[in-house]
Amino acid sequence: MVGFTGTARHPKALAVRLPDGRVALSQRLTTALSSIVAPRLIPQTGQAFTKAGDPYTPAGGDALVEVVAGTTRHAVVTVVRLR
């Protein structure tokens, strides 16, 4: 995980680095998953953008998430769990 949208206390989606190096935003997090991820977020200053131009807040730390990503041009990324 490289960042998030929303606030650090209530993240809406995560910015994740995919195996091919691209950064993509996940689908909206469930309330339960958001509450588990939030304490692990360490917001960094500034704003970053995915290659598609979607803005997100960069985050540091060691949070690792498991995702399911589609293989189409506009891959849908779904966060499954925090590892």
C-alpha positions in Angstrom: 0.0 0.0 0.0 1.4 3.4 -1.0 -1.5 5.7 0.0 -5.2 6.3 0.6 -8.1 8.6 -0.3 -10.4 10.1 2.3 -8.9 10.8 5.7 -6.4 8.8 7.7 -9.1 8.2 10.3 -11.6 7.1 7.7 -9.9 5.9 4.5 -12.2 5.5 1.6 -9.9 3.6 -0.8 -6.3 2.5 -0.9 -3.6 3.3 -3.4 -1.7 0.0 -4.0 1.3 -0.8 -6.1 0.5 -3.7 -8.4 3.1 -6.4 -9.4 3.7 -4.6 -12.7 4.7 -1.4 -10.9 1.5 0.6 -11.5 -0.2 2.4 -8.7 -4.0 1.9 -8.7 -6.8 2.9 -6.4 -8.9 0.1 -4.9 -12.6 0.0 -4.8 -14.2 1.7 -1.8 -13.3 0.0 1.5 -15.9 -1.6 3.7 -16.5 0.1 7.0 -15.0 -2.9 8.8 -11.8 -2.9 6.6 -11.5 0.8 6.9 -11.5 0.6 10.7 -8.7 -2.1 10.6 -6.5 -0.2 8.1 -6.9 3.3 9.6 -4.6 2.7 12.7 -1.8 1.5 10.4 -1.8 4.6 8.1 1.0 7.1 8.5 0.1 10.0 6.2 2.9 11.8 4.4 2.9 15.4 3.3 1.7 16.3 -0.2 -0.5 14.6 -2.7 0.4 12.0 -5.3 -1.4 10.8 -8.4 -1.9 7.4 -10.1 -1.0 7.2 -13.8 -4.7 7.6 -14.6 -4.6 11.0 -12.7 -6.5 9.9 -9.6 -5.2 11.8 -6.5 -4.3 10.2 -3.2 -2.5 11.0 0.0 0.9 9.1 0.2 1.3 6.9 3.3 4.4 5.4 5.0 4.6 2.5 7.3 4.7 -1.3 6.9 1.0 -2.0 6.1 0.7 -4.7 3.5 -2.7 -5.5 2.0 -3.9 -8.5 -0.1 -5.8 -7.5 -3.2 -7.6 -9.1 -6.1 -6.9 -7.2 -9.3 -8.7 -7.6 -12.6 -6.5 -8.1 -15.7 -8.3 -5.7 -18.1 -7.1 -2.3 -19.2 -9.0 -0.6 -16.4 -8.3 -3.2 -13.7 -10.6 -3.2 -10.7 -8.6 -3.6 -7.5 -10.4 -5.0 -4.5 -8.7 -5.1 -1.0 -9.3 -8.4 0.6 -7.5 -8.0 3.9 -4.7 -6.4 5.8 -1.7 -8.8 6.2 
